[in-house]
Amino acid sequence: MSITTYDQKLFADACQKIVAKERETNGIGTLKEKTMHAVLKNFYEPDISHQEIKVGRFVADILRDDEIIEIQTRSFNAMRKKLSVFLEKYPVTIVYPIPHNKWLYWIDEDTGEVSKKRKSPKTGTFFDAFIELYKISMFLSNPNLHICLVLVDMEEYRLLNGWNETRKKGSSRYDRIPVALHDELYIGGGKDYALLLPHNLPETFTSKDLAKCAKIPLRLAQTTLTVLKRTGAVEEIGKNGRCILYKR
C-alpha cells in the first residue's frame, strides 16, 4: 500500500492531537510509553466509540464493522492468549510500527535534563518485523489474521539508567514520539508474505542470498525464512552443501 499525501496529513494530525493532549496533561518531557500506541489508534480509528471495546475477557484496541484492529508496539508474545480468543470471532489486523528514521534523546533521572537529539545510524525496514512475527507464527496461517507493518519516523526518549559507565547499555525506553509516516505494507495472509522478498533474489536461494539481497543480518534472514515457510510463501527444495535451498 503506497502512502499518499492525504495519509501523511491524517497521520500528522493524529500526532499533533495526541502529543498536545499528553503534554497538556503531563508536561513536556513526561510523556508516557503509550504515545505511539495512542497516535496509531487514533490514526486508524478517530472515532473513540470504536476504541477500547471488550471482547470476552480481553479489550480490543479497535472494533469496527465486525473487525478488530490491535496496535502492538511491543513483544508479540503477550498477544497469544488474546489472539486465540479474537480470531475465533473476528478478522484481526495487527498494526506494528517499525522505526524508520529515529532520533534519540537521553533523560537524566536525577536532574530531569534531556540531551540534544542524535540520529540513529540504523534505518528500519519491514524485515525488522520478523523477530516479532516469529513469536506468533502459529497464528499466521489463520485466514482471519492480517498484518499491517508501518514504517514510522520517530523520536525516542531513553532513561540514563543502564549498567555501564555511560548508563546507556541496558537502559530503559521511556517513550517513542512518532513524527512522520514513511511507508505501510498490508499483508492479507498466506502467500502475501512473499511481497517482502527482494526482486533481485534468485529463483532458488539460501538465507545468505536473502541476507545479501535484502541487506539484513544473516540471523534475521534465517528467522524471516522460517516464518515465510510457515506461511507458505516459500518452500524448501533441498540443500546446497550445508545451506537449505528455498524457492518462492
Secondary structure, 3 states (H helix, E strand, C coil): CCCCHHHHHHHHHHHHHHHHHHHHHHCCCCCCCCHHHHHHHHHHCCCHHHEEEEECCEEEEEEECCEEEEECCCCHHHHHHHHHHHHHHCCEEEEEEEEEEEEEEEECCCCCCECCCEECCCCCCHHHHHHHHHHCCCCCCCCCEEEEEEEEEEEEEEECCCCCCCCCCCCCEEEEEEEEEEEEEEECCHHHHHHHCCCCCCCEECHHHHHHHHCCCHHHHHHHHHHHHHHCCCEEEEEECCEEEEEC
